[in-house]
Every structure is written in C-alpha cells, then in structure tokens.
Amino acid sequence: MSRYKLSEVVAEIRDEHEQIEIETDDGQVFSIDPPELWPDDVLAAANPVESARAVLGDRYSAFLAAGGSAGLVSVIVERESKARLGESAAS
C-alpha cells in the first residue's frame, strides 16, 4: 500500500515546477501556480475566462486593467506546459 501526505506532495510539486510569472508592460507581476496545483474550479471551468479568473483569483481585474486577457493566460500556460513536456522527454 502506498500512502501520500498531501503537504509533502505539494512541496515536491513546488520544488519540481516553478510558478508561472507574467509581467505586464507597467511592471506588475502576476504569479500562477503550476497547473498541477490548480484548484478544481479551474479544471471545471467551461471557458478560458473562467479558468483565467480562477488561477489569478482576486488579481484578475488588475491583470485585465494592465492589458492582460484570458486568452493570453491560456497561451502562456500552454507554452509553459509544452516546455515542461519537452524538458521531461529530454531528461
């Protein structure tokens, strides 16, 4: 039987995968947890706007005001995920 302590699994994920940071042109930095740590409401979101709102939380409005969009969050997360897959395959 295998047993996992959630806090240890989360710590391992944080060690293996950095947060995704998005810097807007006005110098603000918005951090997004790695996809492995996203809450269920992100995974259940029906569209990119709901997903972006869920991963950015209360900073979503500030992100929009700084020129960001849900579509840009999607593109950046997709690029980051592909980079990770490529890194995994190369190791």
Helices and strands as residue ranges (DSSP letters): H 6-16, E 20-23, E 29-32, G 35-37, H 40-43, H 48-56, G 57-59, H 60-65, H 70-90
